[in-house]
Amino acid sequence: MQSPSLTASNLSVRPTDEALWAAVGQETARQEGQLELIASENHTSREVMAAMGTVLTNKYAEGYPGKRYYGGCEFVDVVEDLARDRAKQLFGAAQANVQPHSGTQANIAALMALAKPRDRVLAMSLDHGGHLSHGHPKNFSGVFYEFKSYGVEKDTERLDMNRVREAALEFKPAVIMAGASAYSRGIDFAAFGAIAKEVGAKLLVDQAHIAGLVAGGKHPSPVPHADVVTMTTHKTLRGPRGGLIVCNDENVMKAINSAVFPGGQGGPFMHVIAAKAVAFREALDKSFAVYAAQVCANAKVLAETLAARGLRIVSGGTDNHLMLVDVTPMKLTGKDAENVLHSVDLTCNKNLIPYDQNPPSKASGVRLGTAAITTRGLKEAHMRQLGNWIADVLAEPTNTSVATRVRGEVGELCRSFPIYR
Ligand SMILES: *Cc1c(COP(=O)(O)O)cnc(C)c1O
C-alpha cells in the first residue's frame, strides 16, 4: 500500500535544526535503552506518529465536521469523522468528541457541560490516587467548583462503595467523578451509576488510565452507567497525546461540543485527531485485546514477584496495568527508590500511598505500570526478571556492583526488544 502520510511526515525530512534533532535523537535512544515503567506512558506505533507529522497541522478547523468556521475543511472533515466513528465503535457509545487536547481539557469540557460554576463535585482524593483535574485547589476544577473527596479504606486500601454512597448522600453533589491515576483495582462503575441516580447527581467517569483496558475488554466499560466518559488517548489506549469524550445522550453531547469549542479550546489539532483515528483503528483490531490481556497478566506477575521479594503491594495486588509499591519495608522513600531505579535504566515515578506518612515530595511508594513494556514485547518471564532486578537494587541501593550488573541486564533486554526497529 502507498502511504503518502508516511512520506510527508517529519520522519522523511532532511533535518537542518541540529540542536533540536540531537535532543530528539537522544530521547529516542533513552526510550530504546530504558524500560518505561511510568504507568501513564506508552509507545505509539509509527503510523500514529506519522499521522502527527502531516500537513494536517497547518489547517484551522474551528467547529465540527460539516459546520466549520473556515473554508477548505472537506478533507479534515473526513479525518474527524473517521476518528469519531471509530471512537464510538470502540467504546460502544452513541456520541464522541475527539477534539480535547488532553485529558485535563476533556475534564474541563465535561464539568462545564454537567455543572455550573461553584456546584458541588464529589471525586476521589488526590492522595489516594485521584487526579489533579479532580479538584486540586490550583487546578481549574478546584478553583471553579466545590469539591469533596472520597478515598480508599485504611485496611483494604480499596474503595468501599458503601462509604462512597454515604459521602454522596451527605454532600449532595451535582456531579460525581469516578476514575483514578493510581488505583490498581477494578472500579465498580455500575455502583457509581446507582449512587449518582439515588442522589440526583450526574456521573462523570474519567477512564484516562484504563481506556485501553476497557477497549481491550479487560475492564468493564463505564459507558452504560455514566452521563459522560472522558479519557486520555496516550496511556493504555496507546494513541497520540490527547483527550476523548464519549457519551450516549445526544443533548449531553451538544453541551459537551459547545464546552470543548468555543468553551475551552480554539482550533482542533487535526494532525493529532488523525493520529487518534489511527490509534482507534489499531485498538479495534483483535490484536489489541491480546495486548490488553498481556498488559494485565504482566502486571500481576510483576506484583507477585515484588511481593515475594518483600516489597508491599498496596491493596495486595493489581487488577489492571499498574501497581503501587510501598518501598518502606526496604527503609527507602519513594523518591530514593525512583532515583535508584533510574540509575539502572528503569524509569518510574515516586507516588504517595494511601495514608502516606511522608510528604508528596518524598512519598512512600513508586507507581509501576506495564503498558509500555508490554508494547515492546515483554511477557511474564521477563516480569519475573524485572521484579527481581527491582528488588535487588532496592534491597542494596548503595551496592554499585549490583547496580552495574542490573543495568547491564536491563540494557541487554532492551536490545533484544527494540521499540522502533
Ligand atoms: C492522566 C490523567 C488525566 C490527564 O491527562 P493529561 O492529558 O495529562 O491532561 C486526567 N485524569 C486522569 C485520571 C488521569 O490519570
The ligand as a Gaussian input file, in Angstrom:
#p B3LYP/6-31G(d) Opt

LIG

0 1
 C       -3.571000      11.328000      33.101000
 C       -4.892000      11.678000      33.656000
 C       -5.562000      12.838000      33.255000
 C       -4.961000      13.990000      32.485000
 O       -4.346000      13.825000      31.364000
 P       -3.486000      14.987000      30.673000
 O       -3.579000      14.585000      29.259000
 O       -2.140000      14.901000      31.272000
 O       -4.152000      16.281000      30.941000
 C       -6.847000      13.048000      33.719000
 N       -7.423000      12.179000      34.555000
 C       -6.792000      11.069000      34.983000
 C       -7.498000      10.165000      35.915000
 C       -5.505000      10.795000      34.557000
 O       -4.873000       9.722000      35.013000

